Amino acid sequence: MLRIGVLGIQGGFHEHMEMVKSVGCEAVDVRKKEQLEGLDGLVLPGGESTAIGLIAHDNGVIEPIRDFIHKEKKPVFGTCAGMIVLSDEVTEQRKGGQALFGGLHTVVNRNGFGRQINSFEHKVNIPEGIDIKPKGNEIFIRAPLVHEAKPNVTVIATLTHSFKDYCDPNAAASRPEDNEEVIVGVQQDNILAVSFHPELTNDTTWHQYFKDLILKRKAEQ
């Protein structure tokens, strides 16, 4: 049985652990560096990205998780705030910046869809050739979006939506235009990241996809 860790320091880690179990894997609550040992993959939940960085620093897991991603090349799955902390570059950070695990060659707009009040549900588009078939709407809660994906990053999900109905009209000019297609899911080697919260739905598609990624990479070793 695969052992998949869920960073349990902030955000929706309980829901992710249940999803990991539902796809037939052992779920490990990760709060200390020792708990990373023997894991086949790691989930970075949604929550508040600045808080995740601060608590991860206090718990002494920032560098161990960076090693897990960059040196060991173990699979990692970031959702919402997890996407933010995996990105190499983040716009609209809080004053003073924030700690990032990095590794994902993207520029992510931290509050790309506005504030919590601008949250919404909507189906995402899956590009041709990507073997993912979500069963319903995805949940976007103060969600980030990928402003730029480098050439080695594969886009696995996009969103076309009437953003004027949901996004803060007084927000930054970097907000998407109405009915503009924007990137909300990417994959780069061992890194998978989405803007939304699949753990808050009853659809295991994205966690199964992550499990399959782990199995594929283990088979290639």
Protein Blocks (a to p, Z undefined) as FASTA:
>chain_A
ZZddddfkgcjfllmmmmmmmnopacdddfbfklmgopabdcddeddfklmmmmmmmnop
mmmmmmmmmmnopacddehjlmmmmpmbdghiaehiaadebhiacdddfklnopfklgcc
ddddddehiacddfbdcddehiacdfbdcfklccfbdcdddfklmpcfkbcfkbccehia
cdfbdcehjaccdfbdfklmcbfklmmmmmmmmmmmmmmZZ
